[in-house]
């Protein structure tokens, strides 16, 4: 699946997106896999309350299933303006 990173998440990881092969069942499982890779991923995912996730361009939760998902995007909450 494609994993996209936006704003400070992208800055911490150093990539705008990457292709990930995973056996993760949920978004939380994917986050755990990514966080275990390197310190930069661990830093990006250290505070999940500061992150939002979208699955195939629809807002979702970290306990959501990844079955059939083609794209996961991580980003900070949006603010109005």
C-alpha positions in Angstrom: 0.0 0.0 0.0 1.0 3.6 -0.4 1.7 5.5 2.8 1.6 9.3 2.6 3.0 11.8 5.1 2.0 15.4 5.4 3.3 18.6 7.2 5.6 17.9 10.2 5.1 14.2 9.8 6.7 14.3 6.4 9.5 16.6 7.8 10.3 14.1 10.6 10.3 11.0 8.4 11.9 12.8 5.5 9.6 11.3 2.8 6.4 12.5 1.3 5.3 8.9 0.6 6.5 5.4 0.3 5.2 2.0 -0.8 4.9 -0.4 2.2 4.5 -4.1 2.3 2.8 -5.0 5.5 0.8 -7.7 7.3 -0.7 -5.1 9.7 -4.4 -5.7 10.4 -5.1 -2.2 11.6 -3.7 1.3 11.4 -2.3 1.0 14.9 -0.5 -2.2 13.8 1.0 -0.3 10.8 2.1 2.6 13.1 3.8 0.0 15.4 5.6 -1.5 12.4 6.7 1.8 11.1 7.8 3.1 14.5 10.0 0.1 15.0 11.9 0.8 11.7 14.0 3.8 12.8 14.1 6.7 15.3 12.7 9.1 12.7 9.5 7.1 12.4 9.2 6.6 16.2 9.5 10.4 16.5 6.8 11.1 14.0 4.4 8.6 15.6 5.3 9.4 19.3 2.1 11.2 20.0 -0.9 9.7 18.1 -3.2 12.2 19.7 -1.5 14.8 17.5 -2.2 12.9 14.3 -5.1 12.1 12.0 -5.3 9.3 9.5 -7.2 8.8 6.3 -7.7 5.5 4.5 -8.3 5.8 0.8 -8.9 9.5 1.3 -11.5 9.2 4.0 -10.9 10.2 7.6 -10.6 7.2 9.8 -9.5 5.9 13.2 -6.3 4.2 14.3 -8.2 1.0 15.2 -9.6 0.8 11.6 -9.0 -2.3 9.5 -6.5 -2.1 6.7 -8.2 -4.9 4.7 -8.5 -3.7 1.1 -7.0 -0.3 1.8 -4.7 1.0 -1.0 -3.6 4.3 0.6 -3.0 5.5 4.2 -2.2 9.1 4.9 -1.0 10.6 8.2 -1.3 14.3 8.9 -1.7 16.7 11.8 -5.2 18.0 12.6 -6.4 20.8 10.3 -7.2 24.2 11.6 -9.6 26.7 10.2 -8.5 30.0 8.9 
